[in-house]
Amino acid sequence: MRGGPGDWDGVDVLNPSVIRQGDAYYNLYSGYDGKTWHTGLAVSADGIAWHKEGKILSPDPRTWEGDAIAANGSAVTDQSGILYYYQAGFPVRIGLARSANGHQWQKNGSPVLEVGPRGSWDERGVADPYVIRAGSNYYMFYLGQDRARRQRLGVAMSDDGLVWYKLRQNPILELGSYGAFDENGLGEPAVFVSHGYHWMLYTGRDRNEFRRMGMARSRDGVHWEKVPVVFQGDQPWDAKVLCDASVVNEDHRVLVWFGGGDVPRPDQNIHGQIGLAEMR
């Protein structure tokens, strides 16, 4: 749930990124105080009851990040600990922070994923990273925005998690047709592997800024087709916004943590909170 009035996460709590650390779940989530987005840590034994550990990352106005956001991220583990990819800056770009234990963090000095060249599909911003490991490589699925403010999805690859190469096939997922739930924008991809496919949950925005989740699938993680299914909130607190999936696939079940809100807006001030679902 959101924090209290005046807390760093008192206005919105969104963008969960959940990983398994030993016997516990770690949730690196985004909190909004009415002015700035930060990243916080919560810990849980079962993925349902969470204990907030506090704020762990804030934007640094002395750097490329600016002063508005250091959040909307994706956590993944390697032999050194936790890598957390987050968005910040103007134009928005993707940075990296590292931690051995989830509590003390060291930011990389510069963005790890920059905007594209003039005229490209992502020249005005790259955001909403979701990183997975497949074999010896990392794959980052992300939102790109062009000069017409169209928001679509792309993918980049890395062998070390630091140097990233955008694939030529980008964008990999296009806007929906007129009247579709995702005609106004795509974002917040979450990718997992099951039953011989890569599966993607993504957020779609319609013309009224209602947000719902769609699904796509791929054999190789690069060429995607949309699946004709749309998920939407069914409770008062997530009736207008369902977004920000984070997936853990374990023990023959797929757990999905997600953000929800009751105000149809494309960004913040939606009374955001975090829920849990299980896919079967």
N, C-alpha and C positions, 0 to 999 in steps of 0.2 A: 504494500500500500504506500501511498504518498506520505511524506513526512508532515510534521506540523507546520503551522504558519511561521514563516521566517526561516525554515530549514532549507538547506541546499537542495533538497528534493521535495519541497513542499507544494509545488505547483503541478509537476508532471513526473511520473516514474515510468520509463519506457525502455525500449531497446535492450532487453535481456541478452546476455551472451553467457551461456551456461556450459561449463566443462566439469568433468569428473576429476577430482584430486584425491586419490586414496579412497577413503570411505565417505568422503563428503562431496557435495556439489558446490562449486563456486559460481556465483552469478556476478559478472561485471556488467552493471546496468547503468543507464543514463538517468540523471536527475536534473530537473529544471527549477530554478528559484524565482522565475519571473523575468530574469535578465540574462543569465548565463547557464549553459549546459555543462555539467561535470560528469565524471564517471565515479561510481561507488562500487563497493564490494559487499555482497551478502553471502552467507554460508548456510548450508542446509544438510541435514543427514538424509532426508527423504525426497527433496525436491519440492516439497509442499510448504513446510514451515521454515521460514527463513529468518536469520538473525543478521541485521545490518551491522557491518563492521566499520562503516564510515566512508567518507570521500577519499579517493585515492589519486585522481587526476583532475586537474583544472587547466584551462587555457592560460598560456603565458603571453601577455601582450608585448613582451620584449622580443618575441621570436616570430616566425612565420605564422604562428597559430592565431594571432589576434586575441580578442578578449571575449568572444561569444560562445565558443563551443570547443570542448575536447571530449567527445563522447560519440554515441552512435557506432560502437565498435564491435569487434569480433575477436574472441580469444581462442588461441590454439596452443597446445603444449609441444615442446621439443625437449631434447636432453638437458638444456640449460634451465628450463622452467617454463614460464608462460610468456607468450608473445601476444600483445594486444594491439590490434590495428584500429585506429580511430580517425574521425574526420575533424578538420579544423581549418581555419584560415579563410581568406577572401582573395581570389576564388577558393572555394572549398577543395581541399586536397586530403590525402590520406597519410597519416603518420604512424609511427610504431613506438611502443613502449615495452620494456622487458622487466620481468620480475622473477626472482628465484622462489618466492613464497606467496605471492599474491598481495603482499602488504606494502613492500618497498619497491618503488618503480623508478626506472631510468629511461628517459625518452631518447629516441634517436634525434640527432641534431637537425635533420631536414626531412621533408616528406619522402616517403618511399614510393608513392604513386602520384604523379603530376597530371595536370590537365593535358589534353591532347593539343596538337598544332591547330593553327587557324583554319577554320572551315571543317574541323572534324566533329564527330558525333559527341565528343566529350570535352570540347574546348572551353566550356564555361564552368565546369565543375566535375569532380569525381568524389563519390560519397558512398555511404552505406556498405562498407566492406564486409564480406563474409568469407573467411579463409578456411580451407580444408587441406588435409594432407592426403595425397594419393601416391603410393609408392615412395619414391625419393623426392618428389616434387610437391610444392605448395601451389594451390590454385586460389585466386582471389576473384570472387564474383562481386560486382560493384555497380552502382548507378552512375551513369554519365549524362550530362546535360549539355545541349548544344545552344547556339545563339538564338534559336526559336523557342527556347525554354522547354524543349521536349526532353523527357527523362526516360531513358531506356537502360537496358542491362548489358553489361559486358563482362569479360573475363581476362585475367592476367595470370602469368605463370612465373614461378621462381624456383630455383634449386636450393636457395639458402634462406628464404623468407625476408631478404633485405633488398635484393636487386630484382625488379619485376619487369616482365616483358608482356605488353599487351598483344593479344592474338589478332591476326588479320581478319578473322571472321566477325569481329565486333561490328555493331552490337549483336548480341546473340538472342535477344528477346525484344520484340517490337511492341508498340502500343496496340491496344485492342481497337476493333472497328467502332464506327459511330454507334453510340448508345451502349457500348460494352462497359463492364465494371472497371476496366483498366484503360479507358480511352484517353484519360487526361494525364496519366503518368504511371510509371513502374518504379519500384524501389524495394529496398530491404530484402534482397534474396537470401534464402537459407537452403543449402544444398547438402544432401546426404545420399548414401548409396544403399540400395536394397533391391533384392530380387532381380539382379542383373542390370539395373538402371541407375543412373543418377537422377535424383528427384529434386525439384526446386519448389519451395514455397516462396511466393513473392507477394508484395503488397501492390494492389491496383487502386488508383484513384479515379472516380468518375467525375462527371462535369459538376456535380454538387459537392465535391470533396468528401463524399463518403469513401471510407477505405475498407476494402475486403481483401481476402487472400485468394490468390489463384495458385494453380499447380502446373508445372511443366516437367517433362522427362527427356532424358538423353541417354544414348548408349556410350558416348565418349566424353560428356561434360562440355562439349563445344557446340554441337548441333542440337538444338532444342525444339520440341513441339509442345504446344500448350495442351493440357488435358482439360476436358470440358467439365470442370468442377470448380465451384466457388464457395469459400467458407466465409461466413459472416457471424458477428456476435449475436448471441441470443439472450443476453442479460442486460439490464438497464445500464450497467457501467461500461459495457463494450458495444452498445447498440449501434453507434455511428462510426466507430473506428475499430478495425481489427488489423494488426500490423506487426512488424518487427519479430518475426519468428526466429527462434533458436532451437536447434534440434540435437538431441542426444539419442542415438540408436544403440540400444543395449538390451541384452536378455530377451531377445525376440519381441521387443516392443520399441515403438518410436515415440519419445516424449517431446512435446513441443511447448516451450514457453513463449508467450506472446504478449504484446502490448495491446491495450484497449482503451477506448475513451467514449464519451457520450456527447462530444461536440465535433461536428464535421469540419475540420480544418486540415490544411496540408502539412502543418508543422507542429506547433506547441499550443499550450492552453486548451487542452482537450480533456482535462481531468484524468490524465493518463495513469494507469495502474497495470500490473503484470499478472497474467493468469497462466494456467497450465492445461494442456490437453494431451490426450493419447491417441495416436493414429493406429488403426487396425486394418 
